[in-house]
Amino acid sequence: MTQEYAAGPVAALRRIAFLLERGREDTYKVKAFRNAAAILIPMPPAEVAAHVEAGTLTSLSGVGASSAKVITAAVRGELPERLAALEAAHPGPLVPGGRELRAALKGDLHCHSDWSDGGSPIEEMAFTAIELGHDYLVLTDHSPRLRVANGLSVARLQRQLGVIDAVNDHLVSTSSTGEGFRLLKGIEVDILDDGALDQTEEMLAKLDLRVASVHSKLAMDSAPMTKRMVAAIRNPRMNVLGHCTGRLVTGNRGTRKQSQFDARAVFEACVEYDVAVEINSRPERRDPPTRLLELARDTGCLFSIDSDAHAPGQLDFLDHGCARAEAAGIEPERIVNTWPADRLMKWANRWRDG
């Protein structure tokens, strides 16, 4: 018996793409379904239905045979087989544990769009965050030095801030779907060799929140790496120390050893300067390692559990970080993205009152 489906073809295509990303499946598959959804969005439903009845969906640029099957079933009010299979393959939480903490999170402070090295437009990241129940999402595309990730120059970042304003205005004006949701202005800014941040002070001051990470010379000796990280932490604009060791433990990029630094000195600086330590939820990072996560806990650090999502489906990676934080016994109150947006913004921009 065919199962009924009422959400429509665009919703079916977007959900399939989300589940493929959540399951870390091949990017080309994801793009096929997202591209098909983008083709359908501006088309009147009657025109889509006409293509279904005529069997001409694949004549539309960007709609392949697999997408056409999904569209056909959804238009006819039937659950697409591909969607049913993915829902069965990727059900429920990604990992056991951390469910109460996951429910307590109000947002995500680290994600990327196709403005840098992410795979989807800003608005798609925002819509997915809303669907996941977030109150806010901080967009943190890369800074200019990270050219391999298409880092944003001052001019491109300035343009992006205008796009974020437009997305927020659209969410408010079109429906109640995004009511109360805020897409916040951020950056993942490189920590340069001397501890400076890879963006102008003027642009950093225009942002709502700033994640700072080391992406270069990860094999630097411990003493200069410690000096570099502490210098960045002392910058009053810095809010979150991203993936502090830079390690990779699995994944298609291979593995990478963790950076060496005086972790106690770095975490004590985070406490002194009120900077949160990121619990990076990407499965290939698991950063900080458990020993350092426990040291940061015992040192008194604040934390931020972030997805570091480069695609909408990866926003659900928060499950991994929450399970690790729970296992480490970190109280929700010490995790800054359990805080309401107004409290988060006041903390992130306390330097304005100085």
C-alpha positions, 0 to 999 in steps of 0.5 A: 500500500502506497503511503500518503505524502502531503508536503509537496515535491520541493519539501521532498527534494529538500528533505532528501538532500538534508538526510543525505548530508546528515548521513555524510553521503556523496556531495554530488547526490545532494546537489542533484536534489537541491538543484531540482528543488531550486528549479521547482520553487518558482514554477506554478504547481499546475505547471509542475503537475503538467510535466508529471502527467506528460512525463516531461520532468527530465526536459527541465534543466537540472531535473534528472531521472532520480529527482523526477521520480521523487517529484512525480510521487510527491505531486501525486500525494505519495511518499517518494521511495527514495525519501522513505528509504533515507528516513529509515536509514537515518532515523532519530538522533545521530548518536545516543546520549546528550538529548537533554542538552541538545534540547537546551541548545538555542542555536549554533555559533559556527556554520558556513555558506557558499560564500566561502567553502560551504555548499548551500546559499545563506537562506537555505542554511537559515531555513534549515536552522528554523526547521531544526528548532533553532532560535538563532544561527551565526553565519561564520564564513572564513576570513581572507587569508584562507584562500583555499576556502574562498575567505571573505575580503572586507568588501565581500564581508560587507556585502554579506552583511547586507544579505543577512539583513535581507534574509532576516527581513524576508523571514519577518515579512513572509510568514510566521515560519521564522518568527523569533528566529535571527540569522546573526552576523559572524565570522570564522576568523583565522588566527595569524602567526603572531596571534592577530585576527585576519580581519580589520577591527572595523569589520570585526566590530560590525559583527554579532559574534566571532569564532577564531581558529588556527588553520595554518602552521598547525605543526608550530612548536608548542611555545610559539603556538601557545603565545599565538593562541593566547594573543588572539584570546586577549583580543576583546573582539574574540568570542569563541576559540574554534577547534582548538587542536586542529586535529582530524581523526577520520574522514575523506581528508585523512587524519592530522595530528593535533597541534601542540600547545600549553593547554592549561595556559590557553584555557586559563586565558579563555577564563580570564578574557571570557572566551568560550572553548568550542566543542566542535561537533564534526565527527572527523574533528572531535575537538577538543580531545577528551583529555583537553575537554576535561581540562577546560571543564576543570579550568572553569571555561565556558563552552560553545557546542557548534556544528561547523556545518558546511551544508544544511544537513550538517547542522544536525551534527550538534548531536555529536557535540552534545553527547560529548559535553554530557559525557564530560559532565559540563553543565548547560549554563556554561554552554553559551548557546543555551543562552537566549539571543539577547544574553548571548549578544550582550556577552559577545559584545561586552567590549562595547561598554568598555 
